[in-house]
Amino acid sequence: MLPALLPSPRLQLNRRRGAPVPSPSPPDLARASLRHLSAAAVTARIPLDRLGDGGLLEWLRQAPEAPLHVTLIIPDDTRPLPPGQLLPPLLSRLTTLNRPLNVHVLVGLGLHAPSGLDFTRDLAEALEPFRDTLAATWSFHDAAATERAGLPLNRHVMSRSRGGATDRVVTVGLVEPHQYAGFSGGYKGLSIGCGATSTIGRIHSLKLLRDEGVAIGNIDGNPFRDVLNATARADSAPTWAIALVPSPDGEGFVGLFEGEPLQTFREAALHARERLMVPVREPFDFALIGVPEVKALNFYQASRALTYLALHPSPCVRPGGALVIEATCPDGYGQGAGERSFQRTLARGAGALLRELSGASDPPEAPGGGAQRAYVLAKALDRFDCVLIGGPDLPEARQAGLRQLDHAEQLDLSGVGLVVADPFVATPYLDARERTHAP
């Protein structure tokens, strides 16, 4: 592990809260110096008991259906938004509506594997007090079952008048930097989180990945964002969005926006861009990048820490520099359909993927959802020296160019390096017009 590199115990890479801090030998930094990325200062945090106070009840009162069926979409355990914190204040607010409600909580998995036992137990316990008052039920989204049913989106997202199972949708999401959509949140929770297998694959097509507008932090002229918005709007029931902007220090939230999904997302994304995208003045020789615990369970998620820095339109590390992450990845590449597609696609080799991405050759089959991560990782491996410390052997990734090391002391770095505690809430990029945030 890399504990000696980071400025405080809270920012140690992959440290579990309450877990003892190991003290292995640090990497060889005799020929290197470090700068720590300083994110925007947090002056106020948003309490979760404010969820739904931006007009949600008034919006639901306008619905004519009785009883009113409401689907509440929440993120899975790849996002740091536990249902035990999220659901009680929001569901408590719904009980004050004073009209018959049937509430179904749908976990937007996309093509991820179902969330683990801790998440499931937390969700069930959070719903228990509302089983009678709100007829509360829940389920994990199943993209394959949605596909077999011939539906573009989960039936709990589509209106009863169109053969679905709901009258209104409330989607709750984090708005943080995202590789393709610019920022996560908004209609993404419906079209990808609750889409059929073919719907998710179409949105992650090679045609869209090739477009220069598809980039982290970009929401204008981004066809990926345009397609996922259009997909959800075409097939979902009337939708209310709740968008939370996480704090750049990883503790709580600094923004809460509610209302019509497109406008709500835009306001939240602009707020997130100001607080979560961090400019630096000069390119660094390497970066040591933390991977939060929720992203370190598999390499599909952990690799995002590499590509967020590598594929920003203005990377903060010079071409060929080292990007180093540490993640145990106990689930290997991951266990969901998307993660398995990532592994299979990566096995074709970085050269083949780069040719397909450029349009010089055609893939053997249309890439499905999850394959896009193999293509963007191939781009990162082509441009930078990408290193994973710890984790199981990942032969497909190694053959594509990933360096795997067992211990941090095997690193030998030189020059000036940037320490990034959490690239998902503080994403650095090179902007020569700004003064550096690294002391």
C-alpha positions as CSV (number, residue, x, y, z in Angstrom):
1,M,0.0,0.0,0.0
2,L,1.0,3.6,-0.3
3,P,0.1,5.2,3.1
4,A,3.4,7.1,3.4
5,L,2.6,9.2,0.3
6,L,-0.6,10.8,1.5
7,P,-1.0,13.7,3.9
8,S,-3.5,12.3,6.5
9,P,-4.9,9.0,7.6
10,R,-8.3,9.9,6.1
11,L,-6.7,10.1,2.6
12,Q,-4.8,6.9,2.6
13,L,-5.4,4.8,-0.4
14,N,-8.2,2.3,0.0
15,R,-8.2,2.6,3.7
16,R,-11.3,1.1,5.3
17,R,-12.7,3.3,8.0
18,G,-11.7,1.9,11.4
19,A,-9.2,-0.6,9.9
20,P,-5.6,-0.6,11.2
21,V,-3.2,1.2,8.9
22,P,-0.4,-1.1,7.6
23,S,3.1,0.2,7.4
24,P,4.9,-1.5,4.5
25,S,8.0,-0.1,2.9
26,P,7.3,3.0,0.8
27,P,8.2,3.2,-2.9
28,D,11.6,4.4,-3.9
29,L,11.1,8.2,-4.2
30,A,14.7,9.2,-3.8
31,R,14.7,10.8,-7.3
32,A,11.2,12.2,-7.0
33,S,9.2,14.9,-5.2
34,L,5.5,15.0,-4.5
35,R,2.7,17.6,-4.6
36,H,-0.7,16.9,-3.1
37,L,-3.8,17.9,-5.1
38,S,-5.8,20.5,-3.1
39,A,-9.5,20.4,-3.9
40,A,-11.9,23.3,-3.4
41,A,-12.5,24.2,0.2
42,V,-15.8,23.0,1.6
43,T,-17.7,25.7,3.4
44,A,-21.1,24.0,3.9
45,R,-22.6,20.5,3.5
46,I,-26.1,19.5,2.4
47,P,-28.0,17.4,5.0
48,L,-29.9,14.5,3.5
49,D,-33.1,15.4,5.4
50,R,-33.6,18.1,2.6
51,L,-34.1,15.4,0.0
52,G,-37.4,16.0,-1.8
53,D,-38.1,19.5,-0.4
54,G,-37.6,21.1,-3.8
55,G,-41.2,20.6,-5.0
56,L,-41.4,16.8,-5.2
57,L,-44.6,16.6,-3.2
58,E,-46.3,19.3,-5.3
59,W,-45.3,17.4,-8.4
60,L,-46.7,14.1,-7.2
61,R,-50.0,15.8,-6.1
62,Q,-50.7,16.8,-9.7
63,A,-50.7,13.1,-10.8
64,P,-54.3,11.9,-11.4
65,E,-53.7,8.2,-10.8
66,A,-55.0,6.6,-7.6
67,P,-53.4,4.8,-6.0
68,L,-50.3,6.4,-7.4
69,H,-47.4,4.0,-8.3
70,V,-44.0,5.6,-7.9
71,T,-40.7,4.1,-8.8
72,L,-37.7,5.4,-6.9
73,I,-34.4,4.7,-8.7
74,I,-31.2,4.7,-6.5
75,P,-27.6,3.9,-7.3
76,D,-26.0,0.5,-6.5
77,D,-23.0,0.0,-4.3
78,T,-20.5,1.4,-6.8
79,R,-21.6,4.8,-5.6
80,P,-21.0,6.0,-2.0
81,L,-24.7,6.6,-1.3
82,P,-25.9,3.9,1.1
83,P,-29.6,3.3,1.1
84,G,-29.7,3.4,4.9
85,Q,-28.8,7.1,4.6
86,L,-30.7,8.0,1.5
87,L,-34.1,6.3,1.8
88,P,-35.4,7.2,5.3
89,P,-35.6,11.0,4.9
90,L,-37.0,10.7,1.4
91,L,-39.6,8.1,2.2
92,S,-40.6,9.9,5.3
93,R,-41.3,12.9,3.2
94,L,-43.5,10.8,0.9
95,T,-45.6,9.7,3.8
96,T,-46.8,13.3,4.3
97,L,-48.4,13.4,0.8
98,N,-51.7,12.1,2.3
99,R,-52.7,10.0,-0.7
100,P,-52.5,6.3,-1.5
101,L,-49.0,5.5,-2.7
102,N,-47.3,2.3,-3.9
103,V,-43.5,2.9,-3.9
104,H,-41.1,0.5,-5.6
105,V,-37.3,1.1,-5.0
106,L,-35.3,0.0,-8.1
107,V,-31.6,-0.3,-7.8
108,G,-30.1,0.9,-11.1
109,L,-27.5,-1.8,-11.7
110,G,-27.0,-1.3,-15.5
111,L,-24.9,-4.3,-16.4
112,H,-23.2,-4.5,-13.0
113,A,-23.6,-7.5,-10.7
114,P,-26.2,-7.2,-7.9
115,S,-24.9,-5.3,-4.9
116,G,-23.5,-7.3,-2.0
117,L,-25.1,-8.5,1.2
118,D,-24.3,-5.4,3.2
119,F,-26.0,-3.2,0.7
120,T,-29.0,-5.6,0.4
121,R,-29.4,-5.7,4.2
122,D,-29.1,-1.9,4.5
123,L,-31.8,-1.5,1.8
124,A,-34.2,-4.0,3.4
125,E,-33.8,-2.4,6.8
126,A,-34.4,1.1,5.4
127,L,-37.6,0.0,3.7
128,E,-39.1,-2.0,6.6
129,P,-40.8,1.0,8.4
130,F,-42.5,1.9,5.2
131,R,-43.9,-1.4,4.0
132,D,-47.4,-0.6,5.2
133,T,-47.6,3.1,4.8
134,L,-46.1,3.2,1.3
135,A,-46.6,-0.4,0.3
136,A,-42.8,-0.3,-0.2
137,T,-41.1,-3.0,-2.3
138,W,-37.7,-3.2,-4.0
139,S,-35.7,-5.0,-6.7
140,F,-32.4,-5.0,-8.5
141,H,-32.6,-4.0,-12.2
142,D,-32.1,-7.0,-14.5
143,A,-31.0,-5.8,-18.0
144,A,-31.2,-9.3,-19.4
145,A,-34.7,-9.9,-18.2
146,T,-35.7,-6.5,-19.5
147,E,-34.3,-7.5,-22.9
148,R,-36.2,-10.8,-22.9
149,A,-39.4,-8.9,-22.2
150,G,-38.8,-6.8,-25.3
151,L,-38.7,-3.6,-23.3
152,P,-36.2,-0.8,-23.8
153,L,-36.2,0.1,-20.1
154,N,-37.2,-1.8,-16.9
155,R,-40.9,-2.1,-16.6
156,H,-40.8,-0.2,-13.3
157,V,-39.6,2.8,-15.2
158,M,-42.2,2.7,-17.9
159,S,-45.8,4.0,-17.4
160,R,-48.7,1.7,-16.8
161,S,-50.4,3.2,-19.8
162,R,-47.6,1.8,-22.0
163,G,-47.4,-1.6,-20.5
164,G,-45.1,-0.7,-17.6
165,A,-45.6,-0.8,-13.9
166,T,-45.4,2.9,-12.7
167,D,-47.0,6.3,-13.0
168,R,-44.2,8.5,-11.9
169,V,-40.4,8.0,-11.6
170,V,-38.1,9.7,-9.1
171,T,-34.4,9.2,-9.9
172,V,-31.7,9.9,-7.3
173,G,-28.1,10.1,-8.4
174,L,-24.7,11.5,-7.7
175,V,-23.4,14.1,-10.1
176,E,-19.6,13.4,-10.3
177,P,-17.2,13.3,-13.2
178,H,-18.0,10.6,-15.7
179,Q,-15.8,9.2,-18.6
180,Y,-18.4,9.4,-21.3
181,A,-21.5,11.4,-20.1
182,G,-19.3,14.3,-18.8
183,F,-20.9,13.9,-15.4
184,S,-23.1,11.1,-14.0
185,G,-26.7,11.7,-12.9
186,G,-29.8,12.9,-14.5
187,Y,-31.4,10.6,-17.1
188,K,-28.4,8.3,-17.0
189,G,-30.0,6.5,-14.0
190,L,-32.9,5.5,-16.3
191,S,-31.4,4.8,-19.7
192,I,-28.2,3.1,-18.5
193,G,-29.0,2.2,-14.9
194,C,-32.4,0.7,-15.9
195,G,-31.9,-0.1,-19.6
196,A,-32.2,-3.3,-21.4
197,T,-29.0,-5.0,-22.6
198,S,-29.3,-3.7,-26.1
199,T,-30.2,-0.2,-24.9
200,I,-27.1,0.0,-22.9
201,G,-25.0,-1.4,-25.7
202,R,-26.4,1.1,-28.2
203,I,-25.6,4.0,-25.9
204,H,-22.0,2.8,-25.5
205,S,-21.4,2.3,-29.2
206,L,-18.0,2.7,-30.9
207,K,-19.5,5.6,-33.0
208,L,-20.2,7.6,-29.9
209,L,-16.8,6.6,-28.2
210,R,-15.0,8.0,-31.3
211,D,-16.6,11.4,-31.0
212,E,-14.4,14.1,-29.4
213,G,-17.3,15.5,-27.6
214,V,-17.6,12.4,-25.5
215,A,-15.2,13.4,-22.7
216,I,-15.0,13.6,-19.0
217,G,-16.4,16.9,-17.7
218,N,-18.1,17.8,-21.0
219,I,-21.9,18.2,-21.2
220,D,-22.3,20.5,-24.2
221,G,-21.9,18.9,-27.7
222,N,-21.6,15.5,-26.0
223,P,-23.6,13.0,-28.2
224,F,-23.3,10.3,-25.5
225,R,-25.2,12.5,-23.1
226,D,-27.7,13.5,-25.9
227,V,-28.5,9.8,-26.7
228,L,-29.0,8.7,-23.1
229,N,-31.2,11.7,-22.5
230,A,-33.3,11.0,-25.6
231,T,-33.6,7.3,-24.8
232,A,-35.0,7.9,-21.3
233,R,-37.3,10.7,-22.4
234,A,-38.8,8.5,-25.2
235,D,-39.7,5.5,-23.0
236,S,-40.0,6.5,-19.3
237,A,-42.9,7.6,-17.2
238,P,-42.9,11.3,-16.1
239,T,-39.7,11.8,-14.1
240,W,-38.4,13.9,-11.3
241,A,-34.7,14.1,-10.7
242,I,-32.8,14.6,-7.4
243,A,-29.1,15.3,-8.0
244,L,-26.5,15.3,-5.3
245,V,-23.0,16.7,-5.8
246,P,-20.5,14.9,-3.6
247,S,-18.0,16.9,-1.5
248,P,-14.5,17.1,-2.9
249,D,-13.1,15.9,0.4
250,G,-15.3,12.7,0.1
251,E,-17.4,13.6,3.1
252,G,-21.0,14.3,2.4
253,F,-22.5,16.5,-0.3
254,V,-22.0,20.1,-1.4
255,G,-25.0,20.4,-3.8
256,L,-28.6,19.4,-4.0
257,F,-30.7,20.0,-7.1
258,E,-34.3,18.8,-7.9
259,G,-36.8,19.1,-10.6
260,E,-37.2,18.5,-14.3
261,P,-34.3,16.1,-15.2
262,L,-32.5,18.1,-18.0
263,Q,-32.4,21.4,-16.2
264,T,-31.7,19.8,-12.8
265,F,-28.8,17.9,-14.3
266,R,-27.3,20.9,-16.0
267,E,-27.4,23.0,-12.9
268,A,-25.9,20.2,-10.8
269,A,-23.2,19.5,-13.4
270,L,-22.1,23.1,-13.6
271,H,-21.9,23.1,-9.8
272,A,-19.9,19.9,-9.8
273,R,-17.5,21.1,-12.5
274,E,-16.7,24.2,-10.4
275,R,-16.0,22.1,-7.3
276,L,-14.8,18.7,-8.5
277,M,-12.6,19.5,-11.5
278,V,-9.3,20.8,-10.3
279,P,-6.9,22.7,-12.6
280,V,-3.1,22.5,-12.3
281,R,-0.7,24.8,-14.0
282,E,2.2,22.5,-15.1
283,P,2.1,18.8,-16.3
284,F,3.5,16.3,-13.8
285,D,5.9,13.4,-14.4
286,F,3.6,10.9,-12.7
287,A,0.5,10.6,-10.5
288,L,-0.2,8.4,-7.5
289,I,-4.0,7.9,-7.5
290,G,-6.2,6.8,-4.7
291,V,-9.1,4.4,-5.4
292,P,-12.1,4.7,-3.0
293,E,-13.2,1.4,-1.4
294,V,-16.4,1.3,-3.4
295,K,-14.4,1.4,-6.7
296,A,-11.6,-1.0,-5.5
297,L,-13.7,-4.1,-5.5
298,N,-13.0,-4.9,-9.1
299,F,-10.7,-3.7,-11.9
300,Y,-13.6,-2.6,-14.1
301,Q,-14.3,0.2,-11.5
302,A,-10.7,0.7,-10.4
303,S,-9.5,1.3,-13.9
304,R,-11.6,4.4,-14.1
305,A,-9.1,6.1,-11.8
306,L,-6.5,5.6,-14.5
307,T,-8.6,6.7,-17.4
308,Y,-10.1,9.7,-15.7
309,L,-6.7,11.3,-15.6
310,A,-5.3,9.7,-18.8
311,L,-8.2,10.7,-21.1
312,H,-9.1,14.1,-19.9
313,P,-8.8,16.4,-23.0
314,S,-6.0,18.1,-21.1
315,P,-4.2,15.5,-19.0
316,C,-2.3,16.6,-15.9
317,V,0.5,14.1,-16.5
318,R,3.0,14.4,-19.4
319,P,2.7,11.8,-22.2
320,G,4.4,8.5,-21.2
321,G,4.3,9.4,-17.5
322,A,3.3,6.9,-14.9
323,L,-0.3,6.6,-13.6
324,V,-0.2,4.5,-10.4
325,I,-3.3,3.1,-8.6
326,E,-3.6,0.7,-5.8
327,A,-6.6,-1.6,-5.5
328,T,-7.1,-5.1,-4.2
329,C,-9.8,-6.0,-6.8
330,P,-11.1,-9.1,-4.9
331,D,-13.7,-9.6,-7.6
332,G,-11.1,-9.6,-10.4
333,Y,-12.5,-7.8,-13.4
334,G,-16.0,-7.9,-11.8
335,Q,-18.8,-10.3,-11.9
336,G,-21.6,-8.5,-13.8
337,A,-22.3,-8.9,-17.5
338,G,-20.7,-5.6,-18.3
339,E,-17.5,-6.5,-16.4
340,R,-17.3,-9.8,-18.2
341,S,-17.7,-8.0,-21.5
342,F,-14.8,-5.7,-20.5
343,Q,-12.6,-8.7,-19.8
344,R,-13.5,-10.5,-23.0
345,T,-12.9,-7.4,-25.1
346,L,-9.6,-6.6,-23.5
347,A,-8.4,-10.1,-24.3
348,R,-8.3,-9.2,-28.0
349,G,-5.3,-7.0,-27.3
350,A,-4.7,-3.2,-27.1
351,G,-3.5,-3.0,-30.7
352,A,-6.7,-4.5,-32.1
353,L,-8.9,-2.3,-29.9
354,L,-7.1,0.8,-30.9
355,R,-7.5,-0.1,-34.6
356,E,-11.2,-0.7,-34.0
357,L,-11.7,2.5,-32.1
358,S,-10.0,4.5,-34.9
359,G,-12.2,2.8,-37.5
360,A,-9.2,1.2,-39.2
361,S,-10.8,-2.3,-38.6
362,D,-14.1,-3.7,-37.5
363,P,-14.7,-5.6,-34.3
364,P,-15.6,-9.3,-34.7
365,E,-19.1,-8.4,-33.2
366,A,-20.9,-5.3,-32.1
367,P,-19.5,-4.3,-28.7
368,G,-21.9,-4.7,-25.9
369,G,-22.2,-2.6,-22.8
370,G,-19.0,-2.9,-20.7
371,A,-16.8,-3.3,-23.8
372,Q,-16.3,0.4,-23.9
373,R,-14.1,0.3,-20.8
374,A,-11.7,-2.0,-22.7
375,Y,-11.4,0.5,-25.5
376,V,-10.8,3.5,-23.2
377,L,-8.3,1.6,-21.1
378,A,-6.4,0.6,-24.3
379,K,-6.2,4.3,-25.1
380,A,-4.8,5.1,-21.6
381,L,-2.3,2.2,-21.8
382,D,-1.1,3.5,-25.2
383,R,-0.5,7.0,-23.9
384,F,0.8,6.4,-20.3
385,D,2.7,3.9,-18.2
386,C,-0.3,2.6,-16.2
387,V,0.5,0.6,-13.0
388,L,-1.7,-1.4,-10.7
389,I,-0.3,-2.3,-7.2
390,G,-1.9,-5.3,-5.6
391,G,-4.9,-7.3,-6.8
392,P,-5.1,-10.6,-8.5
393,D,-3.3,-11.5,-11.7
394,L,-5.1,-9.9,-14.6
395,P,-3.5,-11.5,-17.7
396,E,-5.7,-9.7,-20.3
397,A,-4.8,-6.3,-18.8
398,R,-1.1,-7.2,-18.5
399,Q,-0.9,-8.3,-22.1
400,A,-2.6,-5.0,-23.1
401,G,0.2,-3.1,-21.4
402,L,-0.8,-2.7,-17.7
403,R,2.1,-3.1,-15.3
404,Q,1.2,-5.1,-12.2
405,L,3.3,-4.9,-9.0
406,D,2.8,-6.7,-5.8
407,H,4.1,-4.0,-3.5
408,A,4.6,-0.2,-3.6
409,E,8.3,-0.6,-2.8
410,Q,8.8,-2.0,-6.3
411,L,8.0,1.4,-7.8
412,D,11.0,3.5,-8.9
413,L,9.8,7.0,-9.9
414,S,11.6,10.2,-10.7
415,G,10.5,13.8,-11.3
416,V,7.6,15.6,-9.8
417,G,4.5,13.6,-9.0
418,L,1.0,14.5,-8.1
419,V,-0.9,12.7,-5.3
420,V,-4.6,12.5,-6.1
421,A,-6.6,11.1,-3.1
422,D,-9.8,10.5,-4.9
423,P,-10.1,11.2,-8.7
424,F,-13.9,10.7,-8.6
425,V,-14.5,13.8,-6.5
426,A,-11.3,15.8,-7.3
427,T,-10.3,15.2,-10.9
428,P,-7.1,17.1,-11.9
429,Y,-6.5,18.5,-15.4
430,L,-3.9,20.8,-17.0
431,D,-4.9,24.4,-17.4
432,A,-2.0,26.8,-17.9
433,R,-4.3,29.8,-17.3
434,E,-4.8,28.8,-13.7
435,R,-2.5,28.8,-10.8
436,T,-1.7,25.3,-9.6
437,H,-3.6,23.8,-6.7
438,A,-0.6,21.8,-5.8
439,P,1.7,23.6,-3.3
